[in-house]
Amino acid sequence: MTVTLDQSLAQRLRDVSLPTLGHYLEAGFASYALRALVPNVKVVGRAVTLQLHSPDAIAVNRALAQLTPGDVLVIDMQGDHEHACVGAVTATAAQCAGAEGIVINGVATDLVELRQIGLPVFALGTSALTTKRLDDNLSGFNVPVQCGGVTVAPGSIVIADDNGVLVSDTESLLMVIDAALASDRAEPGILARLRAGEQVRDILVCTTPQTIRASNADH
């Protein structure tokens, strides 16, 4: 069954700064080692997952064939950080399917071409060694996977940009999104006051403690 992402929430998540969500949430943030290979992008979508048990390109292609608009393909390479599972053709196929992006707990290839294509791709790095057409039927599609130290369940909400990757659930995000957006709206005024010479202690020290909420996405 396809899990839909409420479009009102999706738009608010596109509008909010991802690090601002980091002020209000503690869990669900992937390791700093995951980085944006295509810069200046913002991803908001629902997770479609692939757990690769071998460097099998056919399994990746089958996952690509299942993508629908709004999906974020999350690939768990099961500790294989040598074989790139995404390159120019893979990214183009995902883009043409309407995917929001790809997040890999592993490496990608064709870095120059990926940046030309423009589909957001997040990975641990790059490699010229790639997956092969094994077709061994050992991989799992739309199963819970590990990515950057967090558990990603099919249908989880994935938010990612140059700052990092967050995997969360609707309920956790709804609890904090309004406060996070309000914080973003207040930030220009805070910056202006600092630049005008006001004291840090008068602006930043006397603040109300924030409540840190845990995401259910990595439990």
PAKOLKE-8079 format. One record per atom (N, C-alpha, C): atom name; chain; x negated, y negated, z negated. Coordinates in steps of 0.001 Angstrom, whole numbers, plus 524288, in hexadecimal, padded with zeros to 5 digits. Layout:
N
CA,A,X,Y,Z
...
//
This chain:
219
N,A,7FCB5,804A7,80000
CA,A,80000,80000,80000
C,A,7FC8F,7FB24,80000
N,A,7FDB5,7F76B,8036F
CA,A,7FAB1,7F2A0,803CA
C,A,7FBDB,7EF14,7FF23
N,A,7F7C6,7ED32,7FCA7
CA,A,7F853,7E987,7F852
C,A,7F7EC,7E406,7FA7C
N,A,7FBE1,7E0DB,7F982
CA,A,7FBE9,7DB8D,7FB98
C,A,7F9E7,7D7BB,7F77E
N,A,7F7B1,7D381,7F949
CA,A,7F5C4,7CF5B,7F5E7
C,A,7F95F,7CAB0,7F680
N,A,7FBB2,7C90C,7F21C
CA,A,7FF39,7C496,7F22D
C,A,7FC7C,7BFEC,7F4A6
N,A,7FEEB,7BD9C,7F88F
CA,A,7FC62,7B979,7FB8C
C,A,7FBAE,7B473,7F86C
N,A,7FF31,7B37A,7F4BD
CA,A,7FE80,7AEE2,7F166
C,A,7F9AF,7AF7F,7EDFE
N,A,7F906,7B41A,7EBA4
CA,A,7F461,7B514,7E87D
C,A,7EF88,7B502,7EBEF
N,A,7EFD9,7B75C,7F091
CA,A,7EB5C,7B777,7F417
C,A,7E980,7B1F5,7F561
N,A,7ED24,7AE69,7F669
CA,A,7EBA5,7A916,7F7B3
C,A,7E914,7A65F,7F30B
N,A,7EB24,7A73A,7EE6C
CA,A,7E8C5,7A4D8,7E9CD
C,A,7E34C,7A701,7E8D2
N,A,7E28D,7AC01,7EA00
CA,A,7DD5B,7AE4B,7E967
C,A,7D993,7AC31,7ED7A
N,A,7DB8C,7AADF,7F214
CA,A,7D82B,7A864,7F600
C,A,7D6AF,7A2DD,7F44F
N,A,7DA4C,7A049,7F195
CA,A,7D961,79ADF,7F004
C,A,7D5B7,79A70,7EB54
N,A,7D5B8,79E53,7E7E3
CA,A,7D2BA,79DEF,7E30F
C,A,7CD00,79F2E,7E416
N,A,7C996,79CCF,7E0FB
CA,A,7C407,79E19,7E130
C,A,7C32D,7A353,7DE6E
N,A,7C05D,7A6DA,7E0FB
CA,A,7BF6A,7ABF1,7DE93
C,A,7BC7B,7AB79,7D965
N,A,7B86B,7A824,7D8F7
CA,A,7B5EC,7A791,7D3DC
C,A,7B98D,7A570,7CFA4
N,A,7BD97,7A27D,7D130
CA,A,7C153,7A0B5,7CD3D
C,A,7C44E,7A552,7CB00
N,A,7C5AD,7A921,7CE4B
CA,A,7C80B,7ADE5,7CC36
C,A,7C460,7B095,7C85E
N,A,7BF3E,7AFF2,7C949
CA,A,7BB6D,7B21F,7C5AA
C,A,7BB7C,7AF94,7C055
N,A,7BDE1,7AAED,7BFE3
CA,A,7BE95,7A87F,7BABA
C,A,7C2DC,7AB3A,7B79C
N,A,7C67C,7ADB5,7BA49
CA,A,7CB2D,7AFC3,7B7B8
C,A,7CB6C,7B5B8,7B79D
N,A,7C882,7B84C,7BB06
CA,A,7C868,7BDFC,7BB30
C,A,7C2F1,7BFE0,7B9E0
N,A,7C299,7C471,7B7A6
CA,A,7BD89,7C6B2,7B65C
C,A,7BC65,7CB93,7B994
N,A,7C045,7CEE2,7BA4D
CA,A,7BF6C,7D3D8,7BD00
C,A,7C0CD,7D364,7C2C2
N,A,7BEC2,7D70F,7C5D7
CA,A,7C018,7D768,7CB58
C,A,7BC39,7D4CF,7CEFC
N,A,7B839,7D23B,7CCE4
CA,A,7B463,7CFA0,7D027
C,A,7B015,7D37A,7D1A8
N,A,7AF3F,7D40A,7D6C8
CA,A,7AB52,7D7B1,7D8B1
C,A,7A5D2,7D5A2,7D79C
N,A,7A215,7D917,7D7D6
CA,A,79C9D,7D7BF,7D6D8
C,A,79AC1,7D34C,7DA5A
N,A,7973D,7D038,7D832
CA,A,794E1,7CBEF,7DB2C
C,A,791EC,7CDEB,7DFF5
N,A,790AB,7D2F8,7E00D
CA,A,78DC7,7D51C,7E482
C,A,79110,7D529,7E97E
N,A,7963D,7D531,7E8F7
CA,A,799A0,7D4CF,7ED8D
C,A,799A0,7CF29,7EF75
N,A,7984E,7CE50,7F454
CA,A,797F6,7C8F3,7F63E
C,A,79AA4,7C85E,7FB86
N,A,79C0E,7C398,7FCB6
CA,A,79E9A,7C273,801B0
C,A,79A87,7C273,80605
N,A,79B43,7C5D7,809EC
CA,A,797C8,7C5D9,80E72
C,A,79961,7C1B5,81260
N,A,79E5E,7C038,81244
CA,A,7A062,7BC00,8158F
C,A,7A19D,7B76C,811EC
N,A,79EDA,7B318,8124B
CA,A,79F73,7AEE2,80E73
C,A,7A453,7AB95,80F5D
N,A,7A5AD,7A8B0,80B3A
CA,A,7A9F1,7A4D8,80B69
C,A,7AF2A,7A74E,80CC9
N,A,7B06B,7ABA5,80A26
CA,A,7B55A,7AE53,80B11
C,A,7B842,7AF01,805E8
N,A,7BD53,7AFF7,80650
CA,A,7C08F,7B127,801C0
C,A,7C434,7B59C,80342
N,A,7C445,7B9AF,80017
CA,A,7C776,7BE4B,80118
C,A,7CB82,7BEDD,7FCCD
N,A,7D05B,7BF92,7FE50
CA,A,7D486,7C10C,7FAB8
C,A,7D7BD,7C53A,7FD78
N,A,7D7E6,7C9DD,7FB55
CA,A,7DAE2,7CE0C,7FDD5
C,A,7DB8B,7D2B7,7FA48
N,A,7DE01,7D6B9,7FC4D
CA,A,7DEEE,7DB86,7F94F
C,A,7DB0F,7DFAC,7FB0C
N,A,7D940,7E2C3,7F750
CA,A,7D52B,7E691,7F85A
C,A,7D746,7EB69,7FB19
N,A,7D48C,7ECF0,7FF3B
CA,A,7D4FB,7F217,8019B
C,A,7CFAA,7F499,800D1
N,A,7CF71,7F946,7FEA1
CA,A,7CA7A,7FB62,7FCE4
C,A,7C8BE,8001B,8000D
N,A,7C38C,800B4,8004A
CA,A,7C121,8053C,802CD
C,A,7BC8B,806EE,7FF74
N,A,7BC85,80BE7,7FDFF
CA,A,7B839,80E32,7FB04
C,A,7B53B,811DD,7FE9B
N,A,7B08C,81040,80024
CA,A,7AD74,8135D,803C1
C,A,7AA13,81743,800C1
N,A,7AACE,81C4B,801DD
CA,A,7A7B0,82058,7FF56
C,A,7A2E5,821C8,80285
N,A,7A276,81F80,8072C
CA,A,79DE6,82034,80A81
C,A,79DAF,81B78,80E1E
N,A,79957,81A8D,810C3
CA,A,79911,81611,81458
C,A,79BF9,81724,8196E
N,A,7A127,8178A,81900
CA,A,7A485,81950,81D43
C,A,7A74B,814BC,81FE3
N,A,7A5AF,81367,82495
CA,A,7A813,80F1A,82778
C,A,7ADB7,8104C,82901
N,A,7AEEF,81539,829E4
CA,A,7B447,816A3,82B6E
C,A,7B81D,81562,82711
N,A,7B692,8164E,8223D
CA,A,7B9FD,81501,81DCE
C,A,7BB00,80F28,81D92
N,A,7B6FE,80C02,81EA4
CA,A,7B7B5,80651,81EC1
C,A,7BB7A,804D3,82316
N,A,7BAE0,80740,827A9
CA,A,7BE58,80607,82C0D
C,A,7C400,80771,82AD8
N,A,7C4C5,80BC7,82826
CA,A,7CA20,80D52,826AF
C,A,7CC79,80965,822DD
N,A,7C955,80764,81F4F
CA,A,7CB47,80367,81BB3
C,A,7CCAA,7FE66,81E9F
N,A,7C96C,7FCF2,8225E
CA,A,7CA86,7F84D,82583
C,A,7CFBC,7F8C4,82856
N,A,7D0F5,7FD7C,82A1B
CA,A,7D5D3,7FE57,82D00
C,A,7DAA6,7FDB3,82991
N,A,7D9EE,7FDCB,82464
CA,A,7DE57,7FD47,820C2
C,A,7DF27,7F7B7,81ED5
N,A,7DBAB,7F425,82042
CA,A,7DBFE,7EED0,81E32
C,A,7E09A,7EBD4,82078
N,A,7E2E3,7E881,81D39
CA,A,7E723,7E50E,81ED7
C,A,7E5C9,7DF80,81D24
N,A,7E878,7DB90,81F42
CA,A,7E750,7D624,81DC7
C,A,7E789,7D546,817E5
N,A,7E394,7D295,815D8
CA,A,7E352,7D16B,81045
C,A,7E017,7D53C,80D25
N,A,7DE44,7D97D,80F92
CA,A,7DB30,7DD69,80CC9
C,A,7D596,7DBA2,80C09
N,A,7D333,7DD84,807D9
CA,A,7CD99,7DD15,80708
C,A,7CB89,7E2AC,8068B
N,A,7C848,7E440,80A2F
CA,A,7C620,7E987,80A0C
C,A,7C1A2,7E9A9,80629
N,A,7C221,7ECEF,80222
CA,A,7BE1F,7ED8A,7FE1D
C,A,7BBB8,7F2F1,7FEC3
N,A,7B69F,7F319,7FFD5
CA,A,7B3F7,7F803,800F5
C,A,7B016,7F935,7FC9F
N,A,7B0B5,7FDCD,7FA45
CA,A,7AD1B,7FFB0,7F649
C,A,7A96F,803A0,7F8D0
N,A,7A477,80238,7F93A
CA,A,7A09C,80598,7FBBF
C,A,79E69,809BC,7F810
N,A,7A083,80A11,7F348
CA,A,79EF0,80E2E,7EFA3
C,A,79909,80E29,7EE95
N,A,796D4,80982,7EE18
CA,A,79152,80914,7ECD2
C,A,78DAD,8090C,7F17E
N,A,78FB5,809CF,7F636
CA,A,78C7C,80998,7FAEB
C,A,78BCE,803E2,7FC7E
N,A,7873F,801C7,7FB63
CA,A,78614,7FC5B,7FCB1
C,A,78235,7FC09,80135
N,A,781FB,80031,8044F
CA,A,77E74,80055,808CB
C,A,78165,8001A,80DFB
N,A,785DC,802DD,80E4B
CA,A,788C7,8031B,81336
C,A,78CD0,7FEB9,81384
N,A,78C56,7FB62,81768
CA,A,79030,7F741,8183A
C,A,7951F,7F991,81A98
N,A,79991,7F860,81841
CA,A,79E8E,7FA86,81A16
C,A,7A1C6,7F682,81D16
N,A,7A001,7F1A5,81D45
CA,A,7A2D4,7ED74,81FF3
C,A,79EFB,7EA5E,8233D
N,A,7A095,7E958,8281F
CA,A,79D84,7E61F,82BAB
C,A,7A125,7E30B,82F32
N,A,79F38,7E17E,833B2
CA,A,7A22B,7DE19,8372E
C,A,7A746,7E092,838FF
N,A,7A716,7E57A,83AB4
CA,A,7ABD0,7E808,83CB1
C,A,7AFBA,7E8E4,83852
N,A,7ADDC,7EABD,833D6
CA,A,7B148,7EBA9,82F5A
C,A,7B3FA,7E6A4,82D9D
N,A,7B0FA,7E271,82D28
CA,A,7B334,7DD7C,82B72
C,A,7B720,7DB64,82F61
N,A,7B5F4,7DBFD,8345C
CA,A,7B99F,7DA32,83865
C,A,7BEAF,7DD45,8382C
N,A,7BE56,7E263,83765
CA,A,7C30C,7E5A2,836FA
C,A,7C65F,7E3F5,8325C
N,A,7C3DF,7E2ED,82DE9
CA,A,7C6C2,7E133,82949
C,A,7C93C,7DBE1,82A34
N,A,7C65D,7D86F,82CB5
CA,A,7C869,7D335,82DDB
C,A,7CD23,7D382,83175
N,A,7CCD2,7D6C2,83574
CA,A,7D12A,7D748,83922
C,A,7D5F0,7D9C6,8369E
N,A,7D523,7DCC9,83273
CA,A,7D983,7DF1E,82F92
C,A,7DC05,7DB3E,82BD5
N,A,7D9A8,7D6A3,82B43
CA,A,7DBC3,7D2B6,827C0
C,A,7D9B4,7D300,8223E
N,A,7D586,7D601,82166
CA,A,7D354,7D682,81C2C
C,A,7D126,7D14B,81A4D
N,A,7D15F,7D082,8152E
CA,A,7CF29,7CBCD,812DA
C,A,7C93D,7CC26,81263
N,A,7C72C,7D0E0,811BF
CA,A,7C193,7D173,81121
C,A,7C02F,7D700,80FA7
N,A,7BB14,7D7DA,80EC9
CA,A,7B908,7DCF5,80D4C
C,A,7B547,7DC29,808BD
N,A,7B5C9,7DF81,804C5
CA,A,7B240,7DF75,8004C
C,A,7AFC4,7E4E4,7FFF6
N,A,7AA91,7E50B,7FFD4
CA,A,7A7BE,7E9FE,80002
C,A,7A465,7EA97,7FB26
N,A,7A526,7EEEC,7F869
CA,A,7A193,7F05F,7F437
C,A,79D00,7F342,7F6C6
N,A,79A31,7F05D,7FA0E
CA,A,79612,7F281,7FD4D
C,A,7942A,7EE40,800F0
N,A,79242,7EFC5,8057A
CA,A,78FCA,7EBFB,808FD
C,A,7928C,7EBC6,80E41
N,A,7917C,7E788,81119
CA,A,793AD,7E6B1,8164D
C,A,78F37,7E5C6,81A23
N,A,7908B,7E51E,81F14
CA,A,78CA5,7E40B,82311
C,A,78EC5,7E003,826EB
N,A,78BA8,7DEA1,82AD2
CA,A,78D26,7DABC,82EBE
C,A,78E5E,7D57A,82C3D
N,A,78AD0,7D38F,828FE
CA,A,78BE1,7CED7,825F7
C,A,78D0B,7CA21,8296D
N,A,78A00,7C94D,82D79
CA,A,78AED,7C4D4,830E9
C,A,79047,7C537,83374
N,A,79192,7C9E4,83555
CA,A,796A1,7CAAA,837E8
C,A,79B29,7CA0B,83410
N,A,79A77,7CBF3,82F3F
CA,A,79E96,7CB54,82B56
C,A,79FD5,7C58C,82A73
N,A,79BD6,7C25E,82A4A
CA,A,79CB1,7BCC8,82972
C,A,79F3C,7BA3A,82E27
N,A,79E30,7BC40,832C8
CA,A,7A0CD,7BA46,83773
C,A,7A685,7BBE4,8378B
N,A,7A7A5,7C0AA,835DF
CA,A,7AD05,7C2A5,835C8
C,A,7B048,7BF9D,831D1
N,A,7AE06,7BEA4,82D42
CA,A,7B09D,7BB64,82962
C,A,7B3F2,7BE3B,82570
N,A,7B4C2,7C360,82606
CA,A,7B7C6,7C637,82217
C,A,7B49C,7C671,81D0E
N,A,7B6DB,7C500,81897
CA,A,7B3F1,7C544,813B9
C,A,7B235,7CAD9,8127C
N,A,7AD32,7CB8D,8119F
CA,A,7AB02,7D092,81015
C,A,7A794,7CFB8,80B52
N,A,7A88D,7D2CF,80747
CA,A,7A587,7D28D,80274
C,A,7A2CD,7D7C8,801B6
N,A,79DC9,7D79F,80077
CA,A,79AC5,7DC68,80002
C,A,7961E,7DB86,7FC6B
N,A,79347,7DFC1,7FB4A
CA,A,78EA5,7DF72,7F802
C,A,789DD,7DDBD,7FB0B
N,A,78A3A,7DDE6,8003C
CA,A,785D5,7DC78,80381
C,A,7869E,7DE78,808FB
N,A,78260,7DEE5,80BE6
CA,A,782B0,7E0A0,8114C
C,A,77EC9,7E50E,81242
N,A,77FE0,7E80D,81664
CA,A,77C6C,7EC54,817E9
C,A,77D1C,7ED60,81DBA
N,A,778E7,7EF06,82040
CA,A,77935,7F09D,825C1
C,A,77A9F,7F665,82650
N,A,77A60,7F957,8220B
CA,A,77C04,7FED6,8220C
C,A,781E7,7FF04,82161
N,A,78498,801DA,824C5
CA,A,78A4D,801B4,824BC
C,A,78CBF,80713,823E0
N,A,791E6,806FB,822F7
CA,A,794DA,80BD2,8228A
C,A,794F1,80EAE,827C3
N,A,7965C,813BC,82789
CA,A,7965C,8170E,82C2D
C,A,79BC9,8195C,82D0A
N,A,79CBD,81B46,831BB
CA,A,7A1CE,81D93,8330E
C,A,7A201,8233D,8311B
N,A,7A290,823E2,82BFD
CA,A,7A266,8290D,82992
C,A,7A7AC,82BC4,829A3
N,A,7ABD0,828CE,82892
CA,A,7B11F,82AF9,82867
C,A,7B167,82FC3,824E4
N,A,7AF84,82F25,82002
CA,A,7AF55,8339E,81C77
C,A,7B424,83417,818EA
N,A,7B7CF,83055,81941
CA,A,7BCB3,8308C,81648
C,A,7BBD9,830EE,8105D
N,A,7B7BC,82E91,80E6B
CA,A,7B6A5,82EAD,808D0
C,A,7B81B,82994,80612
N,A,7B941,82590,80907
CA,A,7BA2B,8206E,806B9
C,A,7BFD9,81FBF,8051B
N,A,7C0C7,81C0F,80178
CA,A,7C605,81B1B,7FF7E
C,A,7C808,815C4,8010D
N,A,7CCDA,8158D,802EB
CA,A,7CF43,810B0,80494
C,A,7D37D,80F1F,800C0
N,A,7D378,80A21,7FF42
CA,A,7D738,807EF,7FB8F
C,A,7D760,80AFA,7F670
N,A,7D2B7,80BA9,7F448
CA,A,7D201,80DE3,7EF15
C,A,7CF1D,809D3,7EBD0
N,A,7CF74,80A0F,7E6AA
CA,A,7CC68,80665,7E381
C,A,7C692,80701,7E494
N,A,7C3DD,80298,7E539
CA,A,7BE47,802B3,7E664
C,A,7BB65,7FF07,7E2B9
N,A,7B649,7FF95,7E2A3
CA,A,7B2E5,7FC12,7DFAF
C,A,7B048,7F847,7E376
N,A,7B041,7F353,7E201
CA,A,7ADCB,7EF66,7E554
C,A,7AB8E,7EB12,7E1E9
N,A,7A673,7EA92,7E1F0
CA,A,7A404,7E682,7DED0
C,A,7A513,7E701,7D907
N,A,7A5B6,7EBD7,7D72F
CA,A,7A68D,7ECBD,7D1A5
C,A,7AC26,7EC6B,7CFD1
N,A,7AFD6,7EB7D,7D34A
CA,A,7B55C,7EB5C,7D1CE
C,A,7B857,7EF8F,7D4D2
N,A,7BC99,7F14B,7D282
CA,A,7BFF9,7F508,7D519
C,A,7C3DB,7F21A,7D883
N,A,7C44A,7F3C4,7DD60
CA,A,7C7ED,7F158,7E10F
C,A,7CC0E,7F558,7E27B
N,A,7D0DC,7F45A,7E0E9
CA,A,7D536,7F7C7,7E249
C,A,7D7BB,7F5C9,7E74F
N,A,7D9CD,7F939,7EA7B
CA,A,7DC9D,7F767,7EF21
C,A,7E0E2,7F383,7ED9F
N,A,7E12C,7EF3C,7F058
CA,A,7E513,7EB3D,7EF2F
C,A,7E34A,7E71E,7EB5A
N,A,7DEA7,7E7C9,7E8F6
CA,A,7DC92,7E3AD,7E58F
C,A,7DBD6,7DEA6,7E8B5
N,A,7DC01,7DA43,7E5FD
CA,A,7DB13,7D544,7E893
C,A,7D53D,7D424,7E887
N,A,7D31E,7D308,7ED1A
CA,A,7CD96,7D1CA,7EDB3
C,A,7CD14,7CC06,7EF14
N,A,7C9F1,7C93E,7EC06
CA,A,7C8CC,7C3BD,7ED08
C,A,7C2DF,7C34C,7ED5F
N,A,7C0E7,7C0F8,7F17F
CA,A,7BB3C,7C0B6,7F22B
C,A,7B9B4,7BBDA,7F530
N,A,7B52C,7B9B1,7F3D4
CA,A,7B2D8,7B570,7F6D1
C,A,7ACFC,7B58A,7F5D9
N,A,7AA47,7B159,7F728
CA,A,7A49B,7B13D,7F689
C,A,7A2DC,7B1F8,7F0E3
N,A,7A65D,7B111,7ED2C
CA,A,7A4FE,7B18B,7E7A9
C,A,7A54A,7B714,7E59E
N,A,7A848,7BA86,7E81E
CA,A,7A8CE,7BFD0,7E631
C,A,7ADE2,7C257,7E7CF
N,A,7AEFE,7C6C4,7E550
CA,A,7B398,7C9EF,7E699
C,A,7B68D,7CB2F,7E196
N,A,7BBAC,7CA50,7E1AD
CA,A,7BF1C,7CB91,7DD4B
C,A,7C33E,7CF6E,7DF1D
N,A,7C409,7D389,7DC02
CA,A,7C831,7D757,7DCFC
C,A,7CBE1,7D721,7D85A
N,A,7D0E1,7D61F,7D957
CA,A,7D488,7D569,7D511
C,A,7D9DB,7D78C,7D68D
N,A,7DD9A,7D6B8,7D31D
CA,A,7E2FC,7D853,7D406
C,A,7E685,7D396,7D3AF
N,A,7EB33,7D410,7D5B0
CA,A,7EECA,7CFA6,7D5F4
C,A,7EFE7,7CD54,7D09F
N,A,7F0E2,7D0AB,7CCCB
CA,A,7F26B,7CEC4,7C7AD
C,A,7EE2B,7CB6F,7C52C
N,A,7E94E,7CD42,7C564
CA,A,7E503,7CA47,7C30E
C,A,7E449,7C505,7C5B2
N,A,7E4CD,7C4EF,7CAD4
CA,A,7E414,7C010,7CDB0
C,A,7E884,7BC3C,7CCB1
N,A,7ED46,7BE32,7CC5B
CA,A,7F1B4,7BAC1,7CB44
C,A,7F138,7B82E,7C5E9
N,A,7EEAD,7BAD8,7C23D
CA,A,7EE1F,7B8B7,7BCF1
C,A,7EA66,7B40A,7BCC8
N,A,7E6EA,7B390,7C0A0
CA,A,7E2E2,7AF7D,7C044
C,A,7E2DC,7ABAF,7C4DB
N,A,7E590,7ACDA,7C918
CA,A,7E4EB,7A9BF,7CDD5
C,A,7E688,7A412,7CD18
N,A,7EAC1,7A309,7CA44
CA,A,7EC7A,79D9E,7C999
C,A,7E886,79A7A,7C66D
N,A,7E678,79CD5,7C240
CA,A,7E284,79A25,7BF1C
C,A,7DD92,7993E,7C248
N,A,7DC15,79D06,7C588
CA,A,7D764,79C77,7C8BA
C,A,7D806,79822,7CCBE
N,A,7DC94,797D0,7CF3B
CA,A,7DD8D,793AA,7D2FE
C,A,7DD8C,78E50,7D052
N,A,7DFC1,78E09,7CBA0
CA,A,7DFB4,7891D,7C8B4
C,A,7DA1E,78784,7C769
N,A,7D6DA,78B55,7C61D
CA,A,7D164,78A36,7C4FB
C,A,7CE99,78815,7C9D1
N,A,7CFBD,78A5E,7CE4D
CA,A,7CD6B,7886A,7D32D
C,A,7CF1D,782CE,7D44A
N,A,7D419,781B2,7D34E
CA,A,7D605,77C67,7D451
C,A,7D37D,7786F,7D0A8
N,A,7D225,77A2D,7CBF1
CA,A,7CFCE,7769A,7C824
C,A,7C9FE,775B7,7C91F
N,A,7C77A,77936,7CBE9
CA,A,7C1CD,778F7,7CC71
C,A,7BFCD,773F6,7CEFD
N,A,7C234,77202,7D33C
CA,A,7C021,76D22,7D582
C,A,7C00D,7689F,7D1A2
N,A,7C3F2,76853,7CE52
CA,A,7C404,76438,7CA5F
C,A,7BFA6,764DA,7C670
N,A,7BE80,769B3,7C4E9
CA,A,7BA39,76AB8,7C141
C,A,7B501,7692B,7C3AF
N,A,7B44B,76A9E,7C8A1
CA,A,7AF71,7693D,7CB54
C,A,7AED2,76353,7CBB8
N,A,7B31D,760A1,7CCD7
CA,A,7B2E2,75AF1,7CD4B
C,A,7B16C,75875,7C814
N,A,7B38D,75A85,7C3D6
CA,A,7B256,75859,7BEA7
C,A,7AC9B,75942,7BD41
N,A,7AA8A,75DDC,7BE94
CA,A,7A502,75EF4,7BD8D
C,A,7A185,75B47,7C0AF
N,A,7A2D9,75A82,7C5A6
CA,A,79FAC,75717,7C8FD
C,A,7A018,75163,7C75F
N,A,7A477,7501E,7C4BC
CA,A,7A522,74AB9,7C2DD
C,A,7A238,749B6,7BDCF
N,A,79FD0,74DD8,7BB9D
CA,A,79C99,74D19,7B6FB
C,A,79F19,74E95,7B1DB
N,A,7A3CE,750C4,7B1E6
CA,A,7A629,7527F,7ACF5
C,A,7A2F4,756E8,7AA93
N,A,7A333,75768,7A577
CA,A,7A021,75B39,7A2A7
C,A,7A24D,760CA,7A36E
N,A,79EAC,76467,7A40B
CA,A,7A03D,769DF,7A4B5
C,A,7A387,76BBA,7A020
N,A,7A201,76A1B,79B5B
CA,A,7A4E4,76BFB,796C5
C,A,7AA89,76A2C,796C4
N,A,7AB9F,765B9,79943
CA,A,7B0F5,763C0,79964
C,A,7B443,76657,79D9E
N,A,7B1AA,768C3,7A165
CA,A,7B483,76B0A,7A5CE
C,A,7B4C1,770F9,7A583
N,A,7B054,77364,7A434
CA,A,7AFF3,7790E,7A4B2
C,A,7AFDC,77C00,79F90
N,A,7AE6C,7795F,79B53
CA,A,7ADDD,77C2D,79667
C,A,7B30D,77CD1,7939F
N,A,7B62B,778BA,7937B
CA,A,7BB21,778F1,790AD
C,A,7BF66,77B11,79441
N,A,7BF46,7802B,7951B
CA,A,7C319,782B2,79884
C,A,7C5CE,78712,79597
N,A,7CA51,78885,79783
CA,A,7CD48,78CD1,7952F
C,A,7CB08,79201,79708
N,A,7C9C6,7959D,79386
CA,A,7C7A6,79AAD,79526
C,A,7CB53,79D68,798E9
N,A,7C908,79FFE,79CB3
CA,A,7CC1D,7A2C8,7A08E
C,A,7CCE1,7A86B,79EE4
N,A,7D144,7AA9C,7A079
CA,A,7D247,7B01A,79F7F
C,A,7D030,7B350,7A3FF
N,A,7CCCE,7B710,7A2C6
CA,A,7CAA9,7BA81,7A6C5
C,A,7CE33,7BF3C,7A74A
N,A,7D013,7C015,7ABF4
CA,A,7D3A9,7C462,7ACED
C,A,7D0DE,7C885,7B01E
N,A,7D1E3,7CD65,7AEC7
CA,A,7CF7E,7D1B9,7B1A9
C,A,7D2EA,7D339,7B631
N,A,7D078,7D45C,7BAA3
CA,A,7D354,7D662,7BF27
C,A,7D419,7DC32,7BE7A
N,A,7D87F,7DE29,7C052
CA,A,7D984,7E3C7,7C02B
C,A,7D6D5,7E6B0,7C491
N,A,7D457,7E3C7,7C827
CA,A,7D265,7E63F,7CCEA
C,A,7CDE3,7E9EC,7CBE9
N,A,7CADD,7E923,7C7A6
CA,A,7C689,7ECAF,7C6DA
C,A,7C73E,7EFED,7C1EC
N,A,7CC2B,7F15C,7C0C9
CA,A,7CD51,7F4F5,7BC82
C,A,7CF9C,7F9ED,7BEC2
//
